[in-house]
């Protein structure tokens, strides 16, 4: 599965819970060095929703948000993809709203990024 390529492993097939794989450092270095892989993640998240596998979307996006914003292990480009694309692909509205509130409550975005994010979500 592609999760392994990104340093992530599936913990529970029923809930979609994911965690970092043992080789996450190497995988994150690759991801940070090759931002074209961010588009692949976008397509994976979108496909999960389109193929009826929505239960996998929120856990994956949640892990990526935590690694990008709280842990700061992923690049600025990854943070931008999280805030601009990935959270909006999550079909579960409760999870999507939770992710949006994290961004809007400034838990994740620096002050200068919040104003541009607000303008985008207010359209």
N, C-alpha and C positions, 0 to 999 in steps of 0.2 A: 504494500500500500504506500502511497505517496507520503503519508505521515512520517514514515521512517526517514525519508529523504530530508525532511525539515526538522529532524531531531525530536519528533513527537511520537508517542505510542498510544494506541487505543487501550484503555483500561477496561471498559465495559461496553459491550456491543448493544446492550439494551438501552442504556442511557446516553451513550455517546461520550462518556467521560474520557478525557485524555490527560496525559501528563508528559513531562519531559522524558525523553529516552536517555540512556546512559551517555550517548555520544552527542548530546545537544550542543555542546560548545563548538564542536567542529561543524555541525550543520548550521548553526547560527552564524558562524564566521562566513560560511559559504553564502548564506542568504544575504547577509549584510554586504558582501562583496559583489553579489550578482543580483541587482534589484529587478532584473527581468523575471525572476522567480516570483515576485510579488503578484504579477498578473496571473501566474499559474494558481496561486492561492486564491485569488479572486474567482477564477473559473471553477476551482474545486468547491468553494463555498456556494457559488451559484448552482452548480450541478447537483450538489447534495439536496438543495431545495427543490429543484426541478424534477429530480428522480424519486421524490417521496421519502428522502432520508433526512428530513428537517431536524430530527433529534441529534444529528451530528454537528449541525451548524453552530449552535450557541456554545457548546463546550469548546469547540475549536477556536471560535472567535474570542471567547473569554480568556482562554489560555494565551492567545496571541496579544490581546490587550494588556494582560498582566505582564507579559514578558517585554512588550514594547514600552509601556508607560511606567509601570511600577518598578520593575526590575531594571529597566533601561538596557536590556540585553540586545535589543533589536534597533536598527537604524532609524533615523528621522524619516526616511522614505517609507519604512514599514509603519511608523506611527501615522504618517499621512494616509496610507492605504487603510489602516484601521479606522481612522476618524472620518475619512471621506467615502469609503466604499464598503468595507467588510461589514460594519455594523448594520448597514442598510440592506444587506442581502439576507440577513437572518429573518426567516419567515415567521417565527414565533414572536408575536407582537410584545408580549411581556418581557422576553429576553432583549429584544431590540430596544424597547423603551428603557430598560435597565442600563444597557450600554450607552444609550444616548444621554441618560441622566448622569452617568459617570463622567462623560465628556463635559456636559453642561455645568456640572457642579465643580468643575475645575480640578477634579481629583486626578485627571490624567493630563490635560493640556495646560501648557504654560499660558499665562495671561494673554500674551499677544496672539496666540492661536485661537483662543476662545471667541474673540470678537468675529473673526472670519468664519468660524464654524457656526456661530449664531446667525450670521447673515445668510449662510447657505441653508440652514434648517428653517428659516423664517420665510423662505420663498414659496 
